[in-house]
Structure formats: C-alpha cells, structure tokens
C-alpha cells in the first residue's frame, strides 16, 4: 500500500500532493486501526472518545500511532468519566472538552482522527459543529469543503472581537488597523460574522492544544511577575488568586488559567447555555492538572520507559519531573537523555541492531536540538528581548523549559509561521489550481507607534496571533510556543497546522533560518521529536 | 560633579574637532553617533562592531539577557553613546566602554553586514557560549532585596527609568517596575508621582537629535497606567514636559527617562 501511494505521489503535480497526503493519511489510519487491534493486550485503549461515553479512563492507557505508542498517566488513578464535565456534553452542540482533546491524540486531535470521524459519521459528529468546526457557520454543513480547514489541517475557527477586549471587558486601543485581504472561508467579510459586521469579529483558525502535562504548561516558578518579560506590559492575573500567571496556556495567551479557559471554551466551543459551576470547574482543573502524557513506545527505538533508559522519555518522567525549570543548560537539560543511547554496539540480531541505530539517531537528534547553532534572525520576542539581531544560538534557546521545550514565561514569539513572507502560502501561478486556504490580513501600524522592528509598518499575516488580544503592533504573528510532548499522536503541527509532518516542521526551520541541516540531521531530529 | 561635566563637555568638543579632521578617537574620548551595527562571527559567540568616521569600534559580544549591554539589530541603525577605552582591540575594533546603545526605531535595509569568523579574532572571555549555559546567567544579578520591615524603609524613594530612543516601556523594564511595586507595597505608599521626559543627544558631529514630541507624555502615561494596573492603592499622578532635555554629549541617554517618586 505504501508503495502504491509513493508511486501515485510521483505521478501527480506537486500542487496536488497535499490532497494525496490526505489519502495517505486515511490509508494509514486504517492500518493504525489494525495495530490497535493487535495490541489488545495493553490497556483497554479506545480510539475515539465520544462525549457522554461514560467509560472509565484507565490510569495508564496506551494508544497506537504512526511512530509507536502514546500513553497517558492519570496520577489520581482511573478516571470515572460519568458525569465528569470534561467528558460530558455541556452545550447545545453535543460536544464535550474531550471532543477536541482525545486521549489517543495526546489530548489534542490529529487530522487523521478528524478525517476518520468524518467518514464514520458523514460529518454528523459534534466535532463538525457549525460554530467553529466549519470554516464559517453560514456554510452548508453537509459539504466537506465547508469544513476544509478542519478536515485538511485540523483547524478550529477562533473568532475574536475587534478591537480587542481586556479580561475585564474594557476596550483595548489597538496600535494598528487591520483589513481583510483574502477571505477564502467567507467568514471575515461575512455580514454577520465578519470584521465589518455589527459586532466586528476576526476569524482565525488554530489547532487544539494538547491538554497534558499542564503542571508544566502553567508553571509560574520561572520568569513570572506582574510585568511581561518580553515587553514590560501588565501580565494576566489569575482571577482566583490575584497573582500573575505565565500566559503560556493558549496560542494567543488570552486565557489566564485552566479554569478561565474551560469556562470560555464551554460557552464558545461547546455552546453551553449556562456558565460552568464552581464544582465543574474544580473537576476539570483537577483532571487536567493530574494528567501527564508522552510517547511510551517507538517503532524504531522500542520501549521508551524501560529501566535505565533516557530520563526524559515516557509519561512517568513527566509525572515525576520538575516543572518551572529552565533547561537550556548543562545542569538540567531540556530533555535529559543521559549517555545510554550514544555509541551503541551492534545488536545480537538485525532487529536489535536496527533498534540501536535508531536510538543513536535519537541521541544525535537531541544533540542537534541542544547544541547545533544557527543564526536566529528577525524573530520578534526573541531577537528583541536583549539578545540582539541576529543571535547565534540553538533550538533550545527558544525551546528552553525542562521537559516540555516550551519557552519561559510569556512565551509568545513570531517564528514566521503565520506572517508573510515565511508563512505557508499557495504559489500563485496559472498552473496551480489550488486556492489559498487561509485568510490573509493587512496590518498597518499607526504612525504614532514605532514600526514592528523586523516587519515594518505594513504586515501581511494569516493570523495576527497575540496582537488580536494585546492590540500591539509588535505582537502581530506572535504565537505562544507549545510543548513538544506527544507529537507523534497529534499531527499536523504549528498553530495553523501548516506542517503536516515532523519532517515538515524541521524543513520549515531549515528554510526560515537558513540552517543548512544535512539530510542526516533532519532525520535525526525527526526521530528525536517522535519519541517525545 | 558640575566641573566634571564641563570637562567632559570639553572632551566632546575636542572629539568633534578631532572627528572633523578624521583623527582617531583617543582613550577617554566620548563618542555619540548613529551608524550601522556589524556582526562578526567567531569560533564561539559573535561580536558586535560598528564603523564611525573611518574607524571600527567594538561594542560587545552576544551573551544573554543578564548582560548590562544589549546588542543592536541588523536592519536598524544604532545610536551609540560611549567612551573610548584603552583596552586592546577586540574583534578588530577599538573598545567602547562604558557603552549605551539603542536601536533606532525605523528599519534600515542598508544595515546588513555579517562578517565570517576569522582565526585572528577570538573571544576568550566568553561568559556564555552560544549553546546551553553552564547553569547560570552570564552576569551576576544583584542579590534580591532582603525582606525588610516597613519601618526600616525611607518615607519616600525615587526611581529612574531610562528608555531607548523614541521608545517607551519594553523588555528592559519589568525589573525596575517590580522594584517600584515592591517598595510601594512595603511602605503602603499613598502617592506616586510620575514625571516623563523627552530626551535629546548631542552627536559627535555637533548635530543634536531629539526624540518625538509626544514621547514624554507617552512614557508618563504608560508607567502610570502600569502602576495603577498592578493594583497599587496609592494615588498616581503624572506630568511631563515636551521640551527636550539639554544635550551635552555626556550620558545624554539618561535624559530619555521617567522619574517615579513613591511616598508614604
């Protein structure tokens, strides 16, 4: 089957390869289903978790994926999901939190899973709800093209008021004007849902973030103060404690805590008619804060949690690890993997030799991540925070937090994934029949404000990111860095799903920063990322 | 102090005369100029250089966020306000120390020079390699203030906040802002007076550059807004002056400032 796909791939124009990738994914999904059945001896893993299912979530469930197996650890033990607000439908569209945060998909949702769900339900699953599971609510729900961004890139519509509103509901005065340049979804120019409607709204499209290892994601032990380290403005406040938070929870940092995020998601994504009760918020918070996840088995490297193996790997490493710790140093490491996977001998048979070779590749990938320098240039909120432009550093400079590779507090940055000229765009030429998928906005910074230091006064972007919340010109396209764990279970990558595979992630960075990775380095990095 | 300033001012004038005759600056000379930064790679961390009046000057190296001096940006000119040192050249450049530099806001594509590493330029005092650190910041930060009883604190305290040219609050300021907040909370401050200023710099060419007209107000408003936003109970008042500060070529960067007086 793989051969057939590769053969077909060679026969089609490059512009149609993404569609073929969708087909490949569907085929791979069928094969994945076979693997699951063959692994029935492990925990009773379930591929799709429907809202209101009522089943027990095991303490340590494992789920197959294209690179091996992903595992969760519920440190509170098995979770009874009956009447649990994370698992129960709370709104009119029948969704629950679990709809977009599937246990099998590292508590995010992969595009493979989304496609499978479409096939199995002919698009009737609550996942495809009009509110944000369609490119825009006014489109015909029965047509897959109405859901193209969800089906092809795993993107949920995020609709935000313009101008922005602060957490207390007050208006934020933006530093820039924004125009809709391209509206392939029809939403940003729509008379009811768009920027020029009675309630001006901007729709952007983003991947659901993984709800695992939240103790790390929300840690406030490093770099958190009342003032945002990257620009000196006020940090968001936990409304329950009155203390500043790290603002690393969401792509645009618009929610302060898991509780405020849950409350917002319930009214937005779930279309709940009422606010969550304190007891429901308690239950969601408790569940999320005790849940850990990571790849536990690698098709190439074997079991990742074996005794004496790399310290950073497997979900128990996450459950037992220290949060809020800077890892871009030789004291803690971002991902401590020890010395055991370097310079391995030949195995006693071909399988063991192949496993050892893969493990060595993972170790080399770690070193490429941790030690390989390149020039980081024109990246807002990294070059602009006192290091200079450019800087000669490594991946771990930005991905520096121990065990997750998130940035430190207030970790938004513009890597170019949504801003032109680096964002993925369809080539415009007479031979390319594909149309642009993503909206495009023109941002013009006001004359009384300093220009964006690397993009100037006029910026074209598919998603203004943090700027849709802060209103700041410097924040256009800045996205909060997310954790590296469970990557194998939740393609595609980047906030806008623009990298279909781990290889495309590596290729993006190679292009963006002219790193000039060798083919070996690229493969080593992919293998390394796949075991996290 | 005043005499020293006059002496320094004379040094500026001397420097200006020297610049006019294309003589190299001497140790102790003060230089203020706008130029393109240049980054030179080395076997370890890159160093930052700039050219002025036909001479190459060394500004500093890449370290980390703890550094007292932050490197400039390619793609922008840099305003350098510094003293010529008598130290041996580094990376081929005359050492400027102490140095204050600020990225000029507007983009300038002509500032794009990256020089490759050469064996003759080595950095042997590198406090922070380009990869992972040894587990500590490159420069020691001042120890955190020991918790003190409010009774031991003075009745009022003055804080000076300085800014980049034509810029307001930035990544440079969380530290000083937290010091203000901590003091205000410790003494249960009743009043906070914020005074914004508009700076100017006398360049070594004799020209004076002045910040935008509204910058003093913007600085005062932003600082006051942050202090109110953080929840201080004190009455926060503000004032500013649109008149640029006098520029004499001696630490003119200190005039791009806000003064915050916190009182019980």
Interface residues (C-beta under 8 A of the other chain):
Chain A: X225 X226 X227 X228 X229 X230 X231 X232 X233 X234 X242 X328 X329 X330 X331 X332 X333 X370 X371 X373 X375 X377 X378 X383 X384 X385 X386 X387 X388 X389 X390 X391 X392 X393 X394 X396 X448 X450 X451 X453 X454 X456
Chain B: X39 X41 X45 X46 X48 X62 X64 X65 X67 X70 X71 X72 X73 X74 X75 X76 X103 X105 X106 X107 X114 X130 X131 X132 X133 X134 X135 X136 X166 X167 X169 X170 X171 X172 X173 X174 X177 X178 X181 X214 X226 X229 X230 X231
